[in-house]
């Protein structure tokens, strides 16, 4: 089997992958257009930012697994992969500490205006009076929108700063919030109203697009701090700029709707000088997850996923396998572990028009007998079961209704 790495991956991970029973091809400069022509004969594909389109997947007949070396997987056409029976897996939570570290680096930088103070000093100025006006962070309330792996890491660091933490997240209940030591907010609006600082760590969906809009921003107090290190389209940047100019909002962002692709220049009107009321925006060039520690953790998880797939047949972190099965019954078949026995059983099931959803087969010590479990949509008839029992190699057959489904 061939494995194509179509993005940069930590050298240690590439070395570990070469030790597996697979031919590794490392071409990190591939892009959306060129990747399709490279997938012939490839069974496993590893990507980070490279887009994997429907056309690329449909043309890759040998492809079994796509691994996104990161948390999000919106750059992969998961629906097309599912239609072709191709696994899609990711590496969730491995960059959480790195993102949380930059969140707090930016938060302190905004409060103390560190970039401006450093530039002033480099220019030969001593503006102590100007840059000694920080409010301080101790005792403030930080609102976290999205309490996944990154949000939880942010909360841990906030408590170390003496900052109170409130949170809103899909599925976050009052008891769970209490267990995590955060104040529960029932909505993004309630969270904003509670917060001196609002940081966003949500996935981008149609429901979350521009979830931090003018209404939410206006609920923040004047001279609040807003941080976005997740996805650009979670925040209405037009409303953000307006609040910077009119309400003294201070913001830190790492993601942009018009990020340059393959260029080293970027022009934006976001980074205007501080307004008369003290509002401003600091930015970093989409580097939140870019620490050596995070990249090594992601690369190691990528290796773990691929090793498990090759050596065990399991796919950790798979995102496109149905969690709800339509199977209503399980056929349990004990039989002699002999060539053709299982094939004979399956041929009977096929002939009776029974759809098999899941199959597991266990071989007992000595490799004399095995037990197969087949989860099926419809109950096999007595005639079907009699045909299976008629094989000399079949030791026993039973049908078990699946709990809560039959």
N, C-alpha and C positions, 0 to 999 in steps of 0.2 A: 504494500500500500504506500502511496505517496502522500506526503504532508507538505502543504504550501503555507509558508509564513509570509503574508502579504503586507506586513507593517513591521516597524522596528520592534524588536523584542529583546529583553535583557540577554546578553551573551551566555550567562550561566544557564538560562532556560533552553536556549538553542542547543547548547552542549548536552544537556540532560535528554532532550528530545532525540538527539542523534544516537543515544544509547538504546532507544526503544526499537522494536522490530518494524521500522518504517523508514522510508527514504525521505529525508528532509530537504526541502528546497526553500532557500531563504532569499526572497526578493522583496525587500521592504519598500522599494520605490514604486510599486504598482499602484494604480488608481482605479477609479470606477470604470473607466473605459478600457483599460488594458487587462484587468484581472480576468475577464471572461475568456480571453484567448489562452490563459495559462492554466485553466482548470481541467483540461483533458487528462484523464488518468489520475486525478487528485481525489483522494478519499477523505482527507481532513484539511480544512481551511482555517487559518488563524488570522484574524484581522483586529485592528484597533479602530482607526478612524476611516479606513477604506470602506466605501459603500459596496454592498453586495446586492445587486438588483435581481429582480425576477428573471430577467433574460439570462443573467449569468448562472443562476441556480438551475434553470430549466435546461441549459446547455451542458451542465456538468453531470453526466449520467452516472459516474462512479462516486459522486460525493455522498458521504455518509454523515459528516459532522462539521458544523461551523462553530468555532469558538471565538467569542468576542472577548478580547483581552482587556476587559474593563467591565463596568457595571451596566451601563445603558446598552441597548441593542437595537435602537431605532434605525441605525444605518443598515440593518439587515432586513430583507424582505422575509419576515418570519412566516407569513401566510404562504408564500411560494415554497418555502422550505418544507412546511408542514404538508403541502399537497404532494411533494415529492418524497415524503418520508425521511427527510433529512433533519437530524437533531440540530438544535441551536442551543448553545450553552453560554453562560457569561461568568464573570468573576466578581460577584457582588461583595461590597464592603471592604475590599482590599486597599482602597485608597482613602478610606474614611478618615484616618488619623491625619493624613497629609492635608486634606481639604480643611479639616477642623483647625489645624495649625495655621493655615493661611487666613482663615476667618479671624482668628484672634490676633494674628499679626496685623491684619488690616484694621481691625477694631481699635487696637492701641494706636496705630498710625493715624487714624482719623481723629481720635480724641486728643492726641498730643501734636497733631499736624507734623509728624516726623519727616515726611518727604520735603515739605516746604522749608522746615527748619534746617534740614541738612543742605538743601540747595542754597539757602541764604548764607549759611556759614561758609560753604564752598566759594561763594561769590565774595567773600571777605567781609561780610556784615556780622554784626553782633546785635541781634534783635531779640534780646531776652524778654523785654516787655511784651512784644508781639506774640511770642510763642510760649509764654508762661501763663496762658489764659485757659488751660484745659479744665474741663468740668470734672474729669475723673469717672471711672467706671464702677467703683465699689457701691453696692446698694442699688444699682440700676436694675431694671427688669428687661431681660432678653427674651423676646418671643421667637420661637423656632417653628417655622411652618414646614412640616415634614419631619417626623421623628423616626426615620430609618437609621441605618448604620451611621451615616454622617451626622445626622441630627443628634443622635445619642452621644457621639464623641464631642460635639460642640457643647452639649449640656454638661458633660463631665468637666470640661475646661472652664465653663462659666462659673461653676460652683467654686473652683479653685481661686477665681478672681473675686469671690464674694458677691457675685451677681445672682439675682433671683431669676429663675427660669420658668417661663410659661410655654405651653406647646399646643399646637393643633395639628392633627394628622388623621388621615383616614383610618378608622378602626381604633383610634386611641380613646379608651374609655376613662371615666373618672377613677375607678380602682387601679387601672393599669398606670395612669399618670401618677397616682399616689405611690405605687410601687417604684416608679422611676424617679421619684422625688421632684416632679415638676407640677406646676399648676395647670389644670386642664382648661382649655378654651374650646367652646362648642363650635366655633366658626373662625374663618380667617379674619372676619370683621372684629369679633370679640378679642382675638389675639392681638390685632393691631391696636385696639383701644387700651389694652393692658400694658403695652410695650413702650419702653424708651428706645429699644433697639430691636429691629426685626430682621431676621436672617431666613433665607428661603432655601429649602433643601427638598424640593418636590420633583417627581418625574414630570416630564412634559407630555401632556395629553390634550385632547380637545377641551376637556373640562378644566384643566389647569392653565391653559394658555391665557396670559394676561390676568392671572388670578390676583396679582398685586396691581390693581388698577387705581385710578384717581380716587375712587371712593375709599379704598383701603388705605392709600397713602395719606389721605386727608384725616383719617382717624388717628394717625400717629401724632404725638405732640410736636410742637414747633422745635426745630433743631434736633429732631430725632435722627437716628442712624439707620440706614437701610442697606443690607448686604445681599448680593446675589452672586453665588458661586456655583449655581446649578445649571440653569438653562436660560438663555437670553429672553426667550419669549414668555417666561413666567411673569415678567415685569413689564408694564407699560412704560417704556423709557421716555416717551413724550411727557407723560404725567409726572414721571420722576424729575425730569429737567425743570418742569414748571414748579414743582415743590421746592427744588433747590433755589430757584430764583425768588419765589414768593414767601416761602415758609422757613427758609434756612435749613432745609433738609441736607444732611451729610450722607453721602453714599459711597460704598465700595463695591466694585463689580469686577468680575473676572471673565464674563461671557458677553458676547455681542451678537446682534442679529446679522451683521455684515462683516463677519470675520474674514480677513484675507486668506486665500488658499495658496500656499506656496510662495507668498510674497513677504518681504521684510519691511514694508511700509504700511502704515494705517493712519488714515485721516478721519477725525471725528470731532464734532462740536460738543461732545460730552464733557471734555476736560477744559472747560472755560475757567478763568481765574475765579477765586472765591467771590461770591456776591457780597453786597454791602451788609446783608444780614447774617453773613457767616456760612452760607450754604456752598458746598462744593462736592465734586466727585473725584475720587481716586480710582485708578484702575490698574489691573495687571493683565498681561496678554495670555489669558486662558492657561494658567500654570498651576491651578489649585492641586491637581493630582500628581504634579510632576516633581516628585522627590525620588531619589534613588531607592529609598526604603519602599515607597509605594510601588514603583515600577518592578522591583524585585518580587514583592508580595504578589502582584498581579501575574507576573511571569511564572512564579512557582505554582500558583493556582491553575494557570493554563496548562502546565505540565501535568498536574494532578488529574485534571479532567481528561486529558488525552491518554494518560497512562491507564486510568480506570476504564476508559472505553476500549482500549486495545487489549488489556490483560484480563479484564473482568466482564466486559460487555455492558457495564453500567455507565451512565452519563451524569455525573454530578452537576448540579445547577442548571439542568435542562429547563428551558422556558416554554417549549412548545409541545409537551406531552400532555394529553388531556388528563385532568385530575378526576373527572367524572366519567365513568364508564357506563355504557348502556347495557352491559352484561347483566343478566338476571339470574343465571344459574351457573354452577360450577360442576363440571364432569371430572370425577376423580378416577383415574385408571391406574391400577397396579399391573405391571406386565413384566415379562422377561426382557432383559436388556439385550436385544438381538436385532441385527440389521433387518429393517423392513417392518418391524412390529408397529412402531409409531406411525409409519407411513400408511400402513393398512388401516389403522384406526382413523386417521385424518381423511382417508379416501371415503370411508363410510359416512363420516360427518358431512363431508362436502356433498355426497350424493343425496343426503337428506335435507340439503339446503339450510344448514345451520351455520350461522356466522360466528367465527371464533374471534373474540376481542383480545384475550391475553392467554399466553401459554407459559407454563413453567414445568421443568422436568428435573427430577432429582434421582441420581443414581446411587444405590446403596452400596455399602462396603462389599468388596468382592466383585463388583460389576456384574452381578447375576440378575438383579431385579431393579426396576425403576418405578417411580410414581409420577405420573403426569397430571397436571391440573389445568383444565381448559375452561376459561370463563366464556360463556356463550350467551347470545342474545335471547334465544328461545329454548324452551325445554325440549330435550330430545324425546322422541316417541319411544314406546316400548319396543317397537320393531327395530328402531335404530340401535337401541341398547342390546337387543338380542343378537344383532349382526356383529357388534363389537365383541360380545361375550363368546361368540362362536369361534373366534381365533384361539388356537391352542396356546399361544404365547400370552394371552390376556388372563391375568390371575383374578381380577375383580374389577367391577365397575360400579360406581355410585353417582348419584346426582344430588347436589346440595343447593337448595335455594339460597341466594345471597341475601344477607340481612338487609332489611329496609328497602329492598329493591324488587323482590319477587312478588 
